[in-house]
């Protein structure tokens, strides 16, 4: 059993390994939901950016089980600062790329009309 040292507000354990049932890690160290195509980062992004609860994630991804979604959210909160930093960086990069090539609604409608001809 690991040795436990407690201070006023924090409990420290020595040599505690945390495992995440229902999650696996790919060669790049990215957490994935075992037996699915989902990366934890994907579900974490929906939770973080859209404010989706576990229940909403389950509604949107009917192929997932509750224990898988809760495992993903547990991993997200256990690694919150790092994952939020990655999510923010990805969102920033996507927005930067979007602004490089702005397309107006009128241009999109014209393209659609031209494809129908």
C-alpha positions, -999 to 999 in steps of 0.1 A, spaced: 0 0 0 14 34 -9 25 58 18 1 87 23 11 121 36 -17 146 43 -13 183 47 -41 207 54 -58 205 20 -39 180 -1 -33 143 1 0 131 -14 5 95 -23 38 80 -33 40 58 -63 4 57 -72 -4 46 -108 -37 58 -122 -54 36 -148 -83 45 -170 -107 16 -177 -123 19 -212 -94 39 -225 -63 30 -245 -34 50 -257 -21 52 -293 15 53 -304 15 91 -300 2 88 -264 -32 101 -273 -60 87 -252 -87 69 -271 -119 51 -261 -112 15 -263 -127 -4 -293 -140 28 -309 -128 54 -334 -130 82 -308 -101 101 -293 -107 115 -258 -98 149 -272 -128 147 -295 -153 142 -266 -134 167 -244 -137 193 -271 -175 188 -273 -177 191 -236 -154 221 -233 -164 241 -264 -201 233 -266 -208 227 -230 -222 192 -236 -228 171 -205 -221 134 -205 -257 128 -212 -257 151 -243 -225 134 -255 -243 100 -252 -273 114 -271 -250 126 -299 -229 94 -300 -254 66 -295 -226 41 -302 -209 49 -269 -217 35 -235 -220 57 -204 -189 42 -188 -169 51 -219 -180 87 -218 -174 91 -181 -140 76 -185 -132 101 -212 -144 130 -190 -125 117 -160 -93 117 -181 -101 152 -194 -105 166 -158 -74 147 -146 -54 164 -173 -75 195 -176 -49 222 -180 -29 204 -207 -60 193 -227 -76 227 -225 -43 242 -237 -43 218 -267 -80 224 -274 -75 262 -274 -45 259 -297 -64 237 -321 -93 261 -321 -70 291 -326 -53 274 -356 -86 265 -372 -98 301 -368 -66 314 -383 -70 291 -413 -106 301 -417 -97 338 -418 -70 332 -445 -97 322 -470 -130 339 -461 -159 328 -482 -191 348 -480 -225 332 -479 -232 347 -514 -201 330 -528 -211 297 -513 -246 300 -528 -231 309 -562 -209 278 -561 -238 257 -552 -258 271 -581 -229 266 -605 -226 229 -595 -263 223 -603 -258 236 -639 
